[in-house]
């Protein structure tokens, strides 16, 4: 089975400079540093050109004219200006370094902040590897462009301008020969840029897939080894890297061809200049120092043109990265606060699903015309086959998604009139697969309430049944949980997740199959913690083990997005419907599992 990849947006728009302007907009908050930086680069560039002019004077006014006084004066001026240039070089390198770090920080902060606002649907359809590639390698490439790329462009532009000024000053006819190569180089760059940016876009897209493949294979390494997928995964990864190699090869080939083309055109112009300049010297229209300075200026101007060509080639790559960064920043959350959304003091009250229809795909509704009235403080259990819509109901209640049609009311108010924070900050969720963050147990429980004291955290752990196992650990609440909580058992992670929810003191409590992956003893602890948390709160429980929901006020059997049965545990058993069959089947299976050890012992004794 081929690994599914995110169908990334294609960027095929013409490179019209708008993306570049938006990239440069990232340095707008740092305009003071930019002004100082450009000023220092200008000082260095102007002095570079002036040093060549001083060299001409040293030859003509000092050496050829045999004038020691003039030679000493010019050399002294040369030395003092070198000191000024050294200070300017230090300044702009320091400024460009600081600017680069600020741009990286700003870009990553913008992306991270925006990721917090995006809806759950974005994460359902977007691989983690794609997101990580934007935050890391793409942000780095854009930062390089707006710092060292900007440096090279500024330096090159000023160098060309100052070199042109001094060439015109020395011999304007000879200067015109140099200026003829500029439009030729511009036309050449225009032809190359169209092909280069296409290949770089392909490279960035495939790089996202490779990052996603790395992430999936590392995080799912246990499944990979359990199913013996190593060889197949290596073949699939090899296909990706080969595709990236081909696109990268074409991009590198075009970029490599770009610079020699520029050099060849420049060499033709330089040959013409040397020939014409030599002829002018023979007839006495130029001095020896003038010829030397002019040749230096030509080389001096061609070098920044070549550097600018290199920067231009890199710019194509950075633009491809920037397009993907901006596509992330521009992503609009599917669920947003409406204008005038309020944050009420409480969301306690009856909950009403009124004609709710919802679908992830347009042609595949999960819920259709769904109605449900839940009284304040009631415990509702949801059971039924996988894919029936149980988790969708919970996700809609938490406003991770919103109904396609119909509405949901809390306390008599359409919950769209409330802010997302008002709803989600008052809901406590314990998932089937709990997620812990790297850090200590104390920090993970405190995640539910960041200003909680150590005493409040311990009280929450006691209420949830987590305190006893935490106290038995060597470092207690300061014990590290590892990445994703991998240093703890599934049951221990679940108890910590429950303690986190207890600490939050939610007004609505959701348990999404929280006991399906734990042993019987841990299940009893979780059940006890649930009872403490459920007291007086509206609670929704999605249950895999039906023994955990016998005390629910109402049990809803959800099938194909509809309620097929509803009632208390005993009432549903008396009806002998779908719930009865589920419960008796699970109860029989549990008895068989418990009986097997005794049966094996009896056979061994016989």
C-alpha positions as CSV (number, residue, x, y, z in Angstrom):
1,X,0.0,0.0,0.0
2,X,1.5,3.3,-1.0
3,X,1.8,5.9,1.7
4,X,-0.9,8.7,1.2
5,X,0.5,12.1,0.7
6,X,-1.0,15.6,1.1
7,X,-2.1,17.0,-2.2
8,X,-0.1,20.2,-2.0
9,X,-1.2,23.3,-3.7
10,X,0.5,23.9,-7.1
11,X,2.2,27.3,-7.5
12,X,2.2,28.1,-11.2
13,X,1.6,31.8,-11.2
14,X,4.0,34.1,-13.0
15,X,6.9,35.4,-11.1
16,X,5.7,39.1,-11.1
17,X,7.5,40.4,-8.0
18,X,4.5,40.4,-5.6
19,X,6.0,37.5,-3.6
20,X,9.3,39.3,-3.5
21,X,7.6,42.4,-2.1
22,X,5.9,40.3,0.5
23,X,9.2,38.7,1.5
24,X,10.8,42.2,1.8
25,X,7.8,43.1,3.9
26,X,9.1,40.8,6.6
27,X,11.9,43.3,7.3
28,X,9.5,46.3,7.6
29,X,9.4,46.1,11.5
30,X,13.2,46.4,11.4
31,X,13.5,49.4,9.1
32,X,16.0,51.2,11.4
33,X,18.4,48.2,11.1
34,X,17.8,48.2,7.3
35,X,18.6,51.9,7.0
36,X,21.9,51.5,8.9
37,X,22.7,48.3,7.0
38,X,22.1,49.9,3.6
39,X,24.2,52.9,4.7
40,X,27.1,50.8,5.7
41,X,27.0,48.7,2.5
42,X,26.9,51.9,0.5
43,X,30.0,53.2,2.3
44,X,31.8,50.0,1.5
45,X,30.7,49.9,-2.1
46,X,31.6,53.6,-2.8
47,X,35.0,53.2,-1.1
48,X,35.7,50.0,-3.3
49,X,35.2,52.1,-6.4
50,X,37.1,55.1,-5.0
51,X,40.1,52.9,-4.1
52,X,40.4,52.0,-7.8
53,X,40.3,55.6,-8.7
54,X,43.0,56.3,-6.2
55,X,45.1,53.5,-7.8
56,X,44.8,55.4,-11.1
57,X,46.1,58.6,-9.3
58,X,48.9,56.7,-7.7
59,X,50.1,55.5,-11.1
60,X,49.5,58.7,-13.0
61,X,50.2,61.4,-10.4
62,X,52.8,59.6,-8.3
63,X,54.7,56.9,-10.1
64,X,54.6,58.1,-13.8
65,X,55.0,61.7,-12.7
66,X,57.8,60.8,-10.2
67,X,56.1,62.9,-7.5
68,X,56.9,61.4,-4.0
69,X,54.8,64.1,-2.2
70,X,51.7,63.3,-4.2
71,X,52.3,59.6,-3.9
72,X,52.6,59.9,0.0
73,X,49.5,62.0,0.2
74,X,47.4,59.6,-1.9
75,X,48.7,56.5,-0.1
76,X,47.9,58.1,3.3
77,X,44.4,58.9,2.1
78,X,44.1,55.3,0.9
79,X,45.2,53.9,4.3
80,X,42.7,56.1,6.3
81,X,39.8,55.1,4.1
82,X,40.7,51.4,4.6
83,X,40.1,51.9,8.3
84,X,36.7,53.5,7.7
85,X,35.8,50.7,5.4
86,X,36.8,48.1,8.0
87,X,34.4,49.6,10.5
88,X,31.7,49.7,7.9
89,X,32.3,46.0,7.0
90,X,32.0,45.0,10.6
91,X,28.8,47.0,11.0
92,X,26.9,45.6,8.1
93,X,28.0,42.0,8.8
94,X,26.8,42.4,12.4
95,X,23.5,44.0,11.3
96,X,22.8,41.4,8.6
97,X,23.4,38.6,11.2
98,X,21.0,40.2,13.7
99,X,18.4,40.9,11.0
100,X,18.5,37.3,9.8
101,X,17.8,36.0,13.3
102,X,14.9,38.4,13.7
103,X,13.4,37.4,10.4
104,X,13.6,33.7,11.2
105,X,12.0,34.4,14.6
106,X,9.2,36.5,13.1
107,X,8.4,34.0,10.4
108,X,8.3,31.0,12.7
109,X,6.4,32.9,15.3
110,X,3.8,34.0,12.7
111,X,3.4,30.4,11.5
112,X,3.2,29.0,15.0
113,X,0.7,31.6,16.1
114,X,-1.5,31.0,13.0
115,X,-1.3,27.2,13.5
116,X,-2.9,27.7,16.9
117,X,-5.9,29.4,15.2
118,X,-6.4,26.9,12.4
119,X,-9.3,24.5,12.7
120,X,-9.0,20.8,13.4
121,X,-9.9,20.1,9.7
122,X,-6.6,21.7,8.6
123,X,-4.7,19.2,10.7
124,X,-6.8,16.3,9.5
125,X,-5.8,17.0,5.9
126,X,-2.3,18.3,6.3
127,X,0.7,16.1,7.2
128,X,2.9,17.0,10.1
129,X,6.0,16.8,7.8
130,X,4.5,19.4,5.5
131,X,4.1,21.8,8.4
132,X,7.5,21.1,9.8
133,X,9.1,21.7,6.4
134,X,7.5,25.2,6.3
135,X,8.6,26.1,9.8
136,X,12.2,24.9,9.4
137,X,13.8,24.7,5.9
138,X,11.5,27.2,4.1
139,X,11.8,29.8,6.9
140,X,15.6,29.4,6.8
141,X,15.7,29.9,3.0
142,X,13.6,33.0,3.1
143,X,15.6,34.5,6.0
144,X,18.8,33.9,3.9
145,X,17.2,35.8,1.0
146,X,16.2,38.9,3.0
147,X,19.6,39.1,4.7
148,X,22.5,37.9,2.7
149,X,20.6,38.1,-0.6
150,X,19.6,41.7,0.2
151,X,23.2,42.4,1.1
152,X,24.5,41.1,-2.2
153,X,21.9,42.9,-4.2
154,X,22.5,46.2,-2.4
155,X,26.2,45.9,-2.6
156,X,26.1,44.9,-6.3
157,X,23.7,47.7,-7.3
158,X,25.8,50.4,-5.7
159,X,29.0,48.9,-7.0
160,X,27.6,49.0,-10.6
161,X,26.4,52.6,-10.1
162,X,29.7,53.9,-8.7
163,X,31.8,52.0,-11.2
164,X,29.7,53.4,-14.0
165,X,30.2,56.9,-12.6
166,X,34.0,56.6,-12.5
167,X,34.2,54.9,-15.9
168,X,32.2,57.8,-17.5
169,X,34.6,60.2,-15.7
170,X,37.6,58.5,-17.1
171,X,36.4,57.9,-20.7
172,X,32.7,58.1,-21.6
173,X,33.0,56.5,-25.0
174,X,34.6,53.4,-23.5
175,X,32.0,53.4,-20.8
176,X,29.2,53.1,-23.4
177,X,30.7,49.8,-24.6
178,X,30.3,48.4,-21.0
179,X,26.7,49.6,-20.8
180,X,25.7,47.6,-23.8
181,X,26.1,44.3,-21.9
182,X,23.5,45.2,-19.3
183,X,20.3,44.7,-21.4
184,X,21.8,41.5,-22.9
185,X,22.3,40.1,-19.4
186,X,18.7,41.2,-18.4
187,X,17.3,39.3,-21.4
188,X,19.4,36.3,-20.6
189,X,18.2,36.3,-17.0
190,X,14.5,36.6,-18.1
191,X,14.9,33.4,-20.2
192,X,16.5,31.4,-17.4
193,X,14.2,32.5,-14.6
194,X,11.1,30.9,-16.1
195,X,12.7,27.5,-16.2
196,X,14.6,27.7,-12.9
197,X,11.6,28.6,-10.7
198,X,9.5,25.7,-12.1
199,X,12.2,23.2,-11.1
200,X,12.7,24.8,-7.7
201,X,9.0,24.6,-7.0
202,X,9.1,20.9,-7.8
203,X,12.0,20.4,-5.4
204,X,10.2,22.2,-2.6
205,X,7.0,20.1,-3.1
206,X,8.9,16.8,-3.2
207,X,10.9,17.9,-0.1
208,X,7.7,18.3,1.8
209,X,6.7,14.7,0.9
210,X,10.1,13.4,2.0
211,X,9.8,15.2,5.3
212,X,6.3,13.8,5.8
213,X,7.7,10.3,4.9
214,X,10.4,10.7,7.5
215,X,7.9,11.8,10.1
216,X,5.5,9.0,9.5
217,X,8.1,6.2,9.4
218,X,9.8,7.4,12.6
219,X,6.7,8.0,14.6
220,X,5.1,4.7,13.3
221,X,8.3,2.6,13.5
222,X,6.6,0.0,15.7
223,X,3.9,-0.6,13.1
224,X,6.5,-0.6,10.3
225,X,8.5,-3.4,12.0
226,X,5.4,-5.3,13.2
227,X,4.2,-5.6,9.6
228,X,7.6,-6.0,8.0
229,X,7.2,-2.9,5.9
230,X,10.9,-1.9,5.9
231,X,11.7,-3.0,2.3
232,X,8.5,-1.6,0.8
233,X,9.0,1.7,2.7
234,X,12.6,1.9,1.4
235,X,11.4,1.4,-2.2
236,X,8.7,4.1,-1.8
237,X,11.2,6.5,-0.2
238,X,13.7,5.7,-2.9
239,X,11.1,6.7,-5.6
240,X,10.6,10.0,-3.8
241,X,14.4,10.8,-3.5
242,X,14.9,9.8,-7.1
243,X,12.2,12.2,-8.2
244,X,13.7,15.0,-6.1
245,X,17.2,14.2,-7.5
246,X,15.9,14.6,-11.0
247,X,14.2,17.9,-10.3
248,X,17.2,19.1,-8.3
249,X,19.5,18.0,-11.0
250,X,17.6,20.1,-13.6
251,X,17.5,23.1,-11.3
252,X,21.2,22.8,-10.6
253,X,22.0,22.4,-14.3
254,X,20.1,25.5,-15.2
255,X,21.6,27.5,-12.4
256,X,25.1,26.3,-13.3
257,X,24.5,27.2,-17.0
258,X,23.3,30.7,-15.9
259,X,26.6,31.9,-14.5
260,X,28.9,30.7,-17.4
261,X,26.5,32.4,-19.8
262,X,26.9,35.6,-17.9
263,X,30.7,35.2,-17.9
264,X,30.8,34.5,-21.6
265,X,28.9,37.7,-22.5
266,X,31.0,39.7,-20.0
267,X,34.3,38.3,-21.5
268,X,33.2,39.4,-25.0
269,X,32.6,42.9,-23.7
270,X,35.9,42.9,-21.8
271,X,37.8,41.9,-24.9
272,X,36.3,44.8,-26.8
273,X,37.1,47.2,-24.0
274,X,40.7,46.1,-23.8
275,X,41.2,46.5,-27.5
276,X,39.5,49.9,-27.7
277,X,41.2,51.2,-24.5
278,X,44.6,50.1,-25.8
279,X,44.1,51.9,-29.1
280,X,43.1,55.1,-27.1
281,X,46.3,54.8,-25.1
282,X,48.4,54.5,-28.2
283,X,46.9,57.7,-29.7
284,X,47.3,59.5,-26.4
285,X,43.7,59.8,-25.3
286,X,44.1,57.7,-22.1
287,X,46.8,57.4,-19.5
288,X,48.4,54.1,-18.3
289,X,46.6,54.6,-14.9
290,X,43.4,55.2,-16.8
291,X,43.6,51.9,-18.7
292,X,44.5,50.0,-15.5
293,X,41.5,51.7,-13.6
294,X,39.1,51.1,-16.5
295,X,39.9,47.4,-16.8
296,X,39.6,47.1,-13.0
297,X,36.2,48.8,-13.1
298,X,35.0,46.5,-15.8
299,X,36.0,43.4,-13.8
300,X,34.7,45.2,-10.7
301,X,31.3,45.7,-12.3
302,X,31.1,42.3,-13.9
303,X,31.7,40.5,-10.6
304,X,28.7,42.0,-8.8
305,X,26.6,41.3,-12.0
306,X,27.7,37.6,-11.6
307,X,26.9,37.7,-7.9
308,X,23.5,39.2,-8.6
309,X,22.9,36.5,-11.1
310,X,23.7,33.9,-8.4
311,X,21.4,35.7,-6.0
312,X,18.7,35.7,-8.6
313,X,19.0,31.9,-9.1
314,X,18.8,31.5,-5.3
315,X,15.9,33.9,-5.3
316,X,13.9,31.5,-7.4
317,X,14.4,28.8,-4.7
318,X,13.5,31.2,-1.9
319,X,10.4,32.4,-3.7
320,X,9.2,28.8,-4.0
321,X,9.7,28.4,-0.2
322,X,8.0,31.8,0.5
323,X,5.0,30.8,-1.5
324,X,4.5,27.8,0.7
325,X,5.1,29.8,3.9
326,X,2.5,32.4,2.9
327,X,0.1,29.6,1.8
328,X,0.3,28.4,5.5
329,X,0.0,31.9,6.9
330,X,-2.9,32.7,4.6
331,X,-4.9,29.5,5.4
332,X,-8.3,30.6,6.7
333,X,-9.7,28.6,9.7
334,X,-12.9,26.7,8.8
335,X,-14.3,27.6,12.3
336,X,-14.0,31.3,13.4
337,X,-15.6,33.6,15.8
338,X,-18.5,35.5,14.3
339,X,-18.6,39.3,14.6
340,X,-19.8,40.2,18.1
341,X,-19.1,36.8,19.5
342,X,-19.3,37.0,23.3
343,X,-17.7,35.2,26.2
344,X,-20.4,34.4,28.8
345,X,-19.6,33.7,32.4
346,X,-20.7,30.1,32.0
347,X,-21.9,27.6,29.4
348,X,-23.9,25.6,31.8
349,X,-27.4,24.7,30.6
350,X,-29.3,22.3,28.4
351,X,-27.6,21.3,25.1
352,X,-29.7,21.0,22.0
353,X,-28.7,19.6,18.7
354,X,-31.4,20.9,16.3
355,X,-31.6,19.4,12.8
356,X,-27.8,19.1,12.6
357,X,-26.3,17.9,9.3
358,X,-22.5,17.6,8.9
359,X,-20.2,16.1,6.3
360,X,-16.4,16.0,5.9
361,X,-16.9,15.5,2.2
362,X,-19.7,17.1,0.2
363,X,-21.1,13.7,-0.9
364,X,-20.8,11.8,2.3
365,X,-22.8,13.2,5.2
366,X,-21.9,11.8,8.6
367,X,-24.9,13.3,10.4
368,X,-28.1,14.3,8.7
369,X,-31.0,16.0,10.5
370,X,-29.6,14.9,13.9
371,X,-31.7,16.0,17.0
372,X,-30.7,15.6,20.6
373,X,-31.7,17.4,23.8
374,X,-29.3,17.0,26.8
375,X,-30.3,18.3,30.2
376,X,-27.8,20.2,32.4
377,X,-25.9,17.7,34.5
378,X,-27.0,14.7,32.5
379,X,-24.5,11.9,31.6
380,X,-25.0,10.8,28.0
381,X,-23.2,7.6,26.7
382,X,-22.7,7.1,23.0
383,X,-22.2,3.6,21.6
384,X,-22.4,2.0,18.2
385,X,-20.3,0.8,15.3
386,X,-17.1,2.6,14.2
387,X,-17.8,5.4,11.8
388,X,-21.4,5.8,13.0
389,X,-20.9,9.5,14.0
390,X,-20.1,9.3,17.7
391,X,-16.8,11.2,17.6
392,X,-18.3,13.7,15.1
393,X,-21.0,14.6,17.6
394,X,-18.3,15.3,20.2
395,X,-16.2,17.3,17.8
396,X,-19.3,19.4,16.9
397,X,-20.1,20.0,20.5
398,X,-16.5,21.2,21.2
399,X,-16.8,23.4,18.0
400,X,-13.8,21.9,16.4
401,X,-16.2,21.7,13.5
402,X,-19.5,23.4,12.9
403,X,-22.7,22.0,11.5
404,X,-23.2,22.2,7.7
405,X,-26.9,22.7,8.4
406,X,-28.9,23.1,11.6
407,X,-27.6,24.5,14.9
408,X,-26.4,23.7,18.3
409,X,-27.7,25.6,21.4
410,X,-26.1,25.7,24.8
411,X,-28.3,27.3,27.5
412,X,-30.8,28.4,24.9
413,X,-28.2,30.3,22.8
414,X,-26.8,29.3,19.5
415,X,-23.2,28.5,20.3
416,X,-21.9,30.4,17.3
417,X,-22.8,33.5,19.2
418,X,-20.2,32.6,21.8
419,X,-16.4,32.8,21.2
420,X,-14.4,29.7,20.5
421,X,-12.4,30.3,23.6
422,X,-15.6,30.6,25.7
423,X,-16.6,27.1,24.7
424,X,-13.4,25.3,24.4
425,X,-11.9,26.6,27.6
426,X,-14.9,25.2,29.6
427,X,-14.8,21.8,28.1
428,X,-12.6,19.0,29.5
429,X,-11.6,16.2,27.2
430,X,-10.0,12.8,27.9
431,X,-9.1,11.0,24.7
432,X,-8.7,7.3,23.9
433,X,-5.0,7.9,23.1
434,X,-3.8,10.6,25.6
435,X,-1.1,12.9,24.5
436,X,1.6,14.1,27.0
437,X,4.2,16.7,26.2
438,X,7.9,16.4,26.9
439,X,8.6,17.5,30.4
440,X,7.6,16.4,33.9
441,X,4.3,15.0,35.2
442,X,3.8,18.2,37.1
443,X,4.1,20.3,34.0
444,X,1.7,18.0,32.0
445,X,-1.0,18.2,34.7
446,X,-0.6,21.9,35.0
447,X,-1.2,22.2,31.2
448,X,-4.9,22.1,32.1
449,X,-4.5,25.3,34.2
450,X,-1.3,27.2,33.9
451,X,-1.6,29.2,37.1
452,X,-2.4,26.1,39.3
453,X,-0.4,25.7,42.5
454,X,1.4,22.5,43.3
455,X,-1.2,21.8,45.9
456,X,-4.0,22.1,43.4
457,X,-2.2,19.8,41.0
458,X,-1.8,17.1,43.7
459,X,-5.5,17.4,44.7
460,X,-6.4,16.9,41.0
461,X,-4.1,13.9,40.9
462,X,-5.8,12.4,44.0
463,X,-9.3,12.9,42.6
464,X,-8.3,11.3,39.3
465,X,-6.6,8.3,41.0
466,X,-3.2,9.2,39.6
467,X,-1.5,10.3,42.9
468,X,-0.6,6.8,44.2
469,X,1.4,5.7,41.1
470,X,3.1,9.2,40.9
471,X,4.1,9.0,44.5
472,X,5.8,5.6,43.9
473,X,8.0,7.1,41.2
474,X,11.6,8.0,42.1
475,X,11.1,11.7,41.4
476,X,7.4,11.8,42.0
477,X,5.7,14.7,40.2
478,X,9.1,15.8,38.8
479,X,9.5,12.5,36.9
480,X,10.1,13.1,33.1
481,X,7.4,11.5,30.9
482,X,9.5,11.4,27.7
483,X,8.4,12.4,24.2
484,X,4.7,11.8,23.9
485,X,4.8,10.2,27.4
486,X,6.7,7.1,26.1
487,X,8.3,6.6,29.5
488,X,4.9,5.8,31.0
489,X,2.4,3.0,30.5
490,X,-0.9,3.7,28.6
491,X,-2.8,3.5,31.9
492,X,-0.5,6.0,33.6
493,X,-0.7,8.4,30.7
494,X,-4.5,8.1,30.8
495,X,-4.6,8.9,34.6
496,X,-2.4,12.0,34.0
497,X,-4.7,13.1,31.2
498,X,-7.7,12.7,33.5
499,X,-5.9,14.7,36.3
500,X,-5.3,17.4,33.7
501,X,-9.0,17.5,33.0
502,X,-9.9,17.5,36.7
503,X,-7.6,20.4,37.3
504,X,-9.4,22.4,34.6
505,X,-12.8,22.1,36.4
506,X,-14.7,22.0,33.1
507,X,-18.4,22.7,32.9
508,X,-18.8,20.0,30.1
509,X,-16.9,16.8,30.3
510,X,-16.1,14.5,27.4
511,X,-14.6,10.9,27.7
512,X,-13.7,9.6,24.2
513,X,-13.2,5.8,24.8
514,X,-10.7,6.7,27.6
515,X,-10.7,3.1,29.1
516,X,-10.5,1.0,25.9
517,X,-6.7,0.5,26.1
518,X,-6.1,0.0,29.8
519,X,-6.2,-3.0,32.1
520,X,-9.1,-3.7,34.5
521,X,-7.3,-2.2,37.6
522,X,-6.5,1.1,35.8
523,X,-10.0,1.1,34.4
524,X,-11.4,1.0,37.9
525,X,-9.2,4.0,38.9
526,X,-10.3,5.9,35.8
527,X,-13.9,5.2,36.6
528,X,-13.5,6.5,40.1
529,X,-11.8,9.7,38.8
530,X,-14.6,10.1,36.2
531,X,-17.2,9.9,38.9
532,X,-15.5,12.7,40.8
533,X,-15.3,14.8,37.7
534,X,-18.8,14.0,36.4
535,X,-20.6,15.1,39.5
536,X,-22.9,18.0,38.6
537,X,-21.5,18.3,35.1
538,X,-23.0,17.6,31.7
539,X,-21.0,14.6,30.5
540,X,-20.6,12.8,27.2
541,X,-19.0,9.3,27.2
542,X,-18.0,7.4,24.1
543,X,-17.6,3.9,25.3
544,X,-15.8,0.8,23.9
545,X,-16.3,-1.2,27.1
546,X,-20.0,-1.1,27.8
547,X,-19.4,-1.9,31.5
548,X,-18.2,1.7,31.9
549,X,-21.6,3.3,31.0
550,X,-24.1,1.3,33.0
551,X,-24.6,4.3,35.3
552,X,-25.2,6.8,32.5
553,X,-28.5,8.7,32.6
554,X,-29.1,7.9,28.9
555,X,-27.4,5.6,26.5
556,X,-27.6,6.5,22.8
557,X,-26.9,3.8,20.1
558,X,-25.6,5.8,17.1
559,X,-25.6,4.1,13.7
560,X,-25.2,5.8,10.3
561,X,-25.4,9.2,12.0
562,X,-28.8,8.5,13.6
563,X,-30.0,7.5,17.1
564,X,-31.4,4.0,16.6
565,X,-31.9,3.3,20.4
566,X,-32.0,5.5,23.5
567,X,-32.6,4.8,27.2
568,X,-31.1,3.8,30.4
569,X,-28.9,0.6,30.7
570,X,-31.6,-1.6,32.2
571,X,-34.3,-0.3,29.8
572,X,-32.2,-1.0,26.7
573,X,-31.4,-4.6,27.9
574,X,-35.1,-5.2,28.3
575,X,-35.8,-4.2,24.7
576,X,-33.3,-6.8,23.5
577,X,-32.2,-4.6,20.6
578,X,-28.8,-3.6,19.2
579,X,-27.5,-2.5,22.6
580,X,-28.6,-5.8,24.1
581,X,-26.6,-7.7,21.5
582,X,-23.6,-5.6,21.9
583,X,-23.6,-5.9,25.7
584,X,-24.2,-9.6,25.9
585,X,-21.6,-10.3,23.2
586,X,-19.0,-8.2,25.1
587,X,-20.0,-9.7,28.4
588,X,-19.7,-13.3,27.0
589,X,-16.3,-12.5,25.6
590,X,-15.1,-11.1,28.9
591,X,-16.3,-14.3,30.8
592,X,-14.4,-16.5,28.3
593,X,-11.2,-14.5,28.8
594,X,-11.5,-14.8,32.6
595,X,-12.4,-18.5,32.4
596,X,-9.4,-19.5,30.2
597,X,-6.8,-19.5,33.0
598,X,-8.9,-21.8,35.1
599,X,-9.6,-24.1,32.2
600,X,-5.9,-24.3,31.4
601,X,-5.1,-25.1,35.0
602,X,-7.8,-27.9,35.0
603,X,-6.4,-29.4,31.8
604,X,-2.8,-29.4,33.3
605,X,-4.0,-31.0,36.5
606,X,-5.8,-33.8,34.6
